[in-house]
Amino acid sequence: MSTPWGELKLSRFPEDPRDRLRAWDASDAYLLEHLSEQAVDLSGSLVVLGDRWGALVTALAAHRPVQITDSYLGQEATRANLARNGVEPGTVGLLTTQDTPPERIDVLLVRVPKSLALLEDQLLRLAPAVHEGTVVVGTGMVKEIHTSTLTLFERILGPTRTSLARRKARLIFCAPDPARERPANPWPYAYTLPDGIGAVSGRRVVNHAGVFCADRLDIGTRFFLRHLPDTRGARRVVDLGCGNGVVGTALALDNPRAEVLFTDESFQAIASAQATYQANDVPGHAEFRVGDGLSGVAAGSVDLVLNNPPFHSHLATTDTTAWRMFTGARRVLRPGGELWVVGNRHLGYHVKLRRLFGNCHLVAGDPKFVVLRAVKR
C-alpha cells in the first residue's frame, strides 16, 4: 500500500494463500491522503476506531495512535503488520471495543463499520473524550455511508458533512459540539426469547452493539434451535462463532453436565454470550474465549461443535471463514464426534463437509435454511 508516509507491506490475519482480499481499501487510502494534504496536526492524542486490518495505525505509527477494534482477527493483523513494517512493540496502543476508552481525544479517525449499532455505541462511549478542537474524520466506501450514518455523527458529536467521492470512497467531517445533549447509550440490549425454540424458550438474551441481529432472534438461529442434537452423552461442546451465545446456552440448559466453550472473534459477541449465559443462571461449566476459531483447542478433545458460519468478510462474499471453521472442527473433534451446521441452502455447505469429513447428513431443511450433520470417522 502506497501512503504519504511510505510504502507498507500489509496482510490480513490469518494469512491464507487462498484469500486474495487486500488488507486495505480505497477508503483507507483516501483518509491518509486527506490527513497529509490538509497537514492535520497529529501531535496530540490520536484514536483510530474500526481500523480493519491495521493499515491506518501502521501508516500513522510515528504519531503513537490508539486503535479500538471489535475484531480479534483485525487486532492480530495489526500486530503482524506493525512488526512487518518495523514498528516497535508498544508504539501503537491496542484496545478493544469493550475496553475503557482514552480520557482525551485530539484526533478521532473512524473507519465506518458495517453495523450502525456498533458505531452508535462507540461514538457514545468516545464522546466524553472529544472536545471542541478535536478533529473528527470518518471514512468508508460510498455504499457503506448512508444518511443514517451522517445523522448518527451529527446527533452524538456535532455538525457533519461529507466529501466528494474518490475511487468510490468518501470522507465524513464532523465538528464536535461539547454542549450537545447526547442520548443515553441503549447498549447492551436485552429481550425475552419466543416460545417454541427448545430449552431457551422464554429466556433472556443480551446483545452488545454490533452482534448479528442484536434486536431480535434471527431466523437462521431460530431454525437451528428447533433442530439441535441430543447432547446427553456429550462432555465437551463448542458453540463456534457463538454471537450472543443463545445456541450454546440452549445446550448448557439441556445438558448441565457438559462443558460448553463459547468462541468468537468478536469482543462484543463474547461479552454478549457471557451476559446471556449469566442472565439465565445456567448450571454447569462454561468457558468464553475470544480467538481465531478453534485455535488453542486440543485435537480430539471435543464431542460436538455447533456452527452458524458467516459468509461475508465486511463487503466481500467469501467461504474462506466457513472452510476454516469446518477444518478446525474436524481437528478438535474426537472420533465419532459431530459437527452440526446451519446455513442458507444456496451456500452448498454439504459439498464442503462431504469433501472434508467424507459424509454429510441433512437433519432438517426449509426453503431457506438447512441443518447439516457431519461425523468424524
C-alpha positions in Angstrom: 0.0 0.0 0.0 1.4 3.4 -1.0 0.8 6.1 1.6 2.1 9.7 2.2 4.3 8.1 4.9 5.8 5.5 2.6 5.2 2.0 1.2 3.6 -0.5 3.6 3.5 -4.3 3.4 0.1 -5.4 4.7 -1.7 -8.7 5.1 -5.0 -9.9 6.7 -5.0 -12.4 9.5 -4.7 -15.3 9.4 -2.6 -15.3 6.3 -4.1 -17.7 3.8 -2.8 -18.1 0.2 -6.4 -18.8 -1.0 -7.6 -15.5 0.4 -6.9 -12.8 -2.3 -8.6 -10.0 -0.4 -6.4 -7.0 0.4 -5.7 -5.7 3.9 -6.7 -2.2 2.9 -9.1 -0.4 0.5 -9.7 3.0 -1.2 -11.3 4.5 1.9 -8.1 3.8 4.0 -6.0 5.5 1.3 -8.4 8.4 0.9 -8.3 9.2 4.7 -4.5 9.1 4.8 -4.2 11.3 1.7 -6.6 13.8 3.3 -4.5 13.9 6.5 -1.4 14.6 4.5 -2.9 17.1 2.1 -4.6 19.1 4.8 -1.5 18.9 7.1 -3.7 17.8 10.0 -1.9 18.1 13.3 -1.4 14.6 14.7 0.8 15.5 17.6 -2.0 15.1 20.2 -4.0 12.1 21.3 -4.8 10.2 18.2 -7.5 7.5 18.2 -8.4 5.2 15.3 -11.8 3.5 15.6 -12.6 0.4 13.5 -9.3 0.1 11.6 -10.0 -3.3 10.0 -6.6 -4.8 9.4 -4.3 -2.2 10.9 -3.5 -0.2 7.7 -4.3 3.2 9.3 -2.4 2.8 12.5 0.6 1.2 10.7 0.8 4.2 8.4 0.4 6.6 11.4 2.6 4.6 13.8 5.1 7.5 14.2 2.2 9.5 15.9 1.6 6.8 18.5 -2.1 6.2 17.8 -4.5 4.1 19.8 -6.6 1.6 17.8 -10.0 0.5 19.0 -11.5 -2.6 17.4 -14.1 -5.3 17.9 -12.2 -7.8 15.9 -9.6 -10.2 17.3 -8.5 -11.1 13.8 -8.2 -7.4 13.0 -6.1 -6.8 16.1 -3.8 -9.8 15.3 -3.4 -8.5 11.8 -2.5 -5.1 13.2 0.2 -6.7 15.4 1.6 -8.6 12.5 1.5 -5.6 10.1 3.2 -3.4 12.7 6.0 -5.9 13.1 6.2 -6.5 9.3 6.8 -2.8 8.8 9.4 -2.4 11.6 7.2 -0.7 14.2 8.5 -1.3 17.8 6.1 -3.1 20.1 4.2 -0.7 22.4 4.3 2.2 19.8 0.6 1.7 19.0 -2.0 1.2 21.7 -4.3 -1.7 21.0 -7.8 -1.5 22.7 -11.0 -3.5 22.2 -14.5 -2.1 22.0 -15.0 -3.4 25.5 -12.0 -1.6 27.0 -12.2 1.8 28.7 -11.5 4.5 26.0 -8.9 7.2 26.4 -9.8 10.2 28.5 -8.9 12.8 25.9 -9.0 12.6 22.1 -7.5 15.3 19.9 -7.9 13.5 16.6 -10.6 10.8 16.0 -10.4 8.8 12.8 -13.4 6.4 12.2 -13.5 3.6 9.7 -17.2 3.3 9.4 -18.3 -0.3 10.5 -21.0 -2.4 8.8 -23.1 -2.2 12.0 -24.8 1.1 12.7 -25.4 0.0 16.2 -21.7 -0.6 16.8 -21.0 2.9 15.5 -23.6 4.4 17.8 -22.3 2.5 20.8 -18.7 3.5 20.2 -19.4 7.2 19.4 -21.4 7.4 22.6 -18.5 5.8 24.6 -15.9 8.1 23.0 -17.9 11.4 23.0 -16.9 12.4 26.6 -13.3 12.4 25.5 -13.9 14.6 22.4 -13.6 18.4 22.8 -14.3 21.4 20.7 -11.0 21.3 19.0 -11.0 17.6 18.2 -10.6 16.8 14.5 -13.1 14.1 13.6 -12.8 12.4 10.2 -14.7 9.2 9.2 -14.1 7.1 6.1 -15.8 4.3 4.2 -16.7 3.2 0.8 -19.7 5.1 -0.8 -22.0 2.1 -0.3 -21.1 1.9 3.4 -22.0 5.6 4.2 -25.7 6.3 4.4 -27.9 9.2 5.5 -28.3 7.3 8.8 -24.5 7.2 9.3 -24.3 11.0 9.0 -27.3 11.5 11.2 -25.6 9.4 13.9 -22.4 11.5 13.8 -24.5 14.7 14.0 -26.8 13.5 16.8 -23.9 12.3 19.0 -21.0 14.6 18.2 -22.0 17.7 16.2 -22.5 19.2 12.7 -21.5 16.7 10.0 -20.8 16.8 6.2 -19.3 14.6 3.6 -16.7 14.9 0.9 -16.9 14.2 -2.7 -16.3 10.6 -3.7 -12.8 9.5 -4.7 -12.3 6.0 -6.1 -15.7 5.0 -4.7 -14.7 6.1 -1.2 -16.0 9.0 0.8 -14.9 11.0 3.9 -17.1 12.3 6.8 -16.2 15.6 8.5 -17.7 16.3 11.9 -17.3 19.4 14.1 -17.7 18.4 17.7 -20.1 20.4 19.9 -19.3 19.5 23.5 -22.6 21.3 24.6 -24.7 18.9 22.5 -27.1 16.9 24.6 -26.4 13.3 23.8 -28.8 10.4 24.2 -28.3 7.6 26.7 -26.4 4.6 25.3 -29.1 1.9 24.6 -26.5 -0.9 24.5 -26.3 -3.7 25.6 -29.9 -4.6 24.6 -31.8 -7.4 26.3 -35.1 -9.1 25.3 -37.1 -12.3 26.0 -36.9 -15.1 23.5 -40.1 -16.5 22.0 -41.6 -19.9 22.8 -41.2 -23.0 20.7 -37.4 -23.0 20.4 -36.4 -25.6 22.9 -34.6 -25.0 26.2 -34.2 -21.3 25.7 -37.9 -20.6 25.1 -38.9 -17.6 27.2 -35.3 -17.0 28.4 -33.4 -13.7 28.3 -30.8 -12.9 25.7 -28.3 -10.0 25.9 -26.8 -8.3 22.9 -23.9 -5.8 22.8 -23.9 -3.5 19.8 -22.6 -5.0 16.6 -23.6 -8.5 17.3 -25.6 -10.0 14.4 -29.4 -9.4 14.7 -28.9 -7.7 18.0 -32.5 -6.6 18.4 -34.3 -9.8 17.6 -33.7 -13.6 17.1 -32.6 -14.2 13.5 -34.5 -16.7 11.5 -31.5 -19.0 10.9 -30.7 -19.3 14.6 -34.4 -19.8 15.3 -34.5 -22.7 12.8 -31.3 -24.2 14.3 -32.7 -24.1 17.9 -35.6 -26.2 16.8 -33.3 -28.9 15.5 -30.4 -29.1 18.0 -29.0 -32.6 18.7 -29.5 -34.7 21.8 -26.4 -33.8 23.9 -26.9 -36.1 26.9 -23.8 -38.1 26.0 -21.6 -35.1 25.3 -18.9 -34.0 27.7 -17.4 -31.1 25.8 -19.4 -28.9 23.4 -18.3 -25.9 21.4 -20.6 -23.0 20.2 -18.3 -21.9 17.3 -18.8 -18.3 16.2 -21.2 -18.0 19.1 -22.6 -14.5 18.6 -24.8 -13.8 21.6 -24.4 -17.3 22.8 -28.0 -18.4 22.6 -27.2 -21.7 20.9 -24.5 -22.7 23.5 -26.8 -21.5 26.3 -29.6 -23.8 25.0 -27.2 -26.8 25.1 -26.0 -25.9 28.6 -29.6 -25.8 29.8 -30.3 -29.1 28.1 -27.2 -30.8 29.5 -25.8 -29.2 32.7 -23.1 -31.8 32.9 -21.5 -30.7 29.6 -18.6 -28.2 29.5 -19.5 -25.6 26.9 -16.9 -23.5 25.1 -18.2 -20.2 23.6 -15.8 -18.9 21.0 -15.9 -15.9 18.6 -13.5 -13.4 17.0 -15.7 -10.5 18.1 -15.1 -9.0 21.5 -18.7 -7.7 21.5 -20.0 -11.2 20.8 -18.1 -12.9 23.6 -19.4 -10.2 26.0 -22.9 -10.9 24.8 -22.6 -14.6 25.2 -21.3 -14.3 28.7 -24.1 -11.9 29.6 -26.7 -14.2 28.1 -25.4 -17.2 30.0 -25.2 -15.3 33.3 -28.7 -13.8 32.8 -30.2 -17.3 32.7 -28.5 -18.7 35.8 -27.3 -21.7 33.8 -25.9 -24.6 35.8 -22.7 -26.3 34.8 -19.4 -25.1 33.5 -18.7 -22.7 30.6 -15.7 -21.0 29.0 -15.8 -17.8 27.0 -12.9 -17.3 24.5 -12.1 -14.5 22.0 -9.9 -16.0 19.3 -9.3 -17.4 15.9 -11.9 -20.1 15.6 -10.8 -23.2 17.4 -7.1 -22.4 17.6 -5.8 -23.3 21.0 -8.4 -26.2 21.4 -6.7 -29.6 21.7 -7.1 -32.0 18.9 -9.6 -34.8 19.6 -11.0 -33.1 22.8 -14.5 -32.2 21.7 -17.7 -34.2 21.3 -19.9 -31.7 19.5 -19.4 -28.5 17.6 -22.3 -26.3 16.6 -21.7 -23.6 13.9 -23.6 -20.9 12.0 -20.7 -19.7 9.8 -20.6 -16.2 8.3 -20.3 -15.9 4.6 -19.2 -12.3 4.4 -15.9 -10.5 5.3 -17.0 -6.9 5.5 -18.3 -6.2 2.0 -16.8 -9.3 0.3 -18.7 -12.6 0.0 -16.3 -15.5 0.8 -16.4 -19.1 2.0 -12.9 -18.8 3.5 -14.1 -18.3 7.1 -16.6 -21.2 6.8 -13.9 -23.6 5.4 -11.5 -22.7 8.2 -14.3 -23.3 10.8 -15.1 -26.7 9.3 -11.4 -27.8 9.2 -10.9 -26.6 12.7 -13.9 -28.5 13.9 -12.7 -31.7 12.3 -9.3 -31.3 14.0 -10.8 -30.8 17.5 -13.5 -33.5 17.3 -12.9 -36.9 18.7 -13.6 -40.0 16.5 -17.4 -40.2 16.4 -17.7 -36.5 17.3 -20.1 -34.4 15.3 -20.2 -31.0 13.6 -23.7 -29.5 13.2 -24.1 -26.6 10.8 -26.9 -24.3 9.9 -26.7 -22.2 6.8 -28.5 -20.8 3.8 -29.5 -23.6 1.5 -27.9 -21.9 -1.6 -24.4 -21.9 0.0 -23.9 -25.6 -0.6 -22.1 -26.4 2.6 -22.9 -30.1 2.2 -20.3 -30.2 -0.6 -17.5 -28.9 1.6 -18.5 -31.1 4.5 -18.5 -34.3 2.4 -15.1 -33.4 1.0 -13.7 -32.8 4.5 -15.5 -35.4 6.6 -16.4 -38.0 3.9 -20.0 -37.7 5.0 -22.8 -35.2 5.5 -26.4 -35.8 6.6 -29.4 -33.5 6.2 -31.0 -33.1 9.6 -33.7 -30.6 8.6 -34.5 -28.1 5.9 -36.9 -25.5 4.7 -36.9 -23.3 1.6 -34.2 -21.1 3.0 -32.1 -23.0 5.6 -30.6 -26.4 6.1 -29.2 -28.1 9.2 -26.4 -30.4 8.4 -24.5 -33.1 10.4 -21.0 -34.4 9.7 -19.4 -37.2 11.7 -15.7 -37.5 12.2 -14.7 -41.1 11.3 
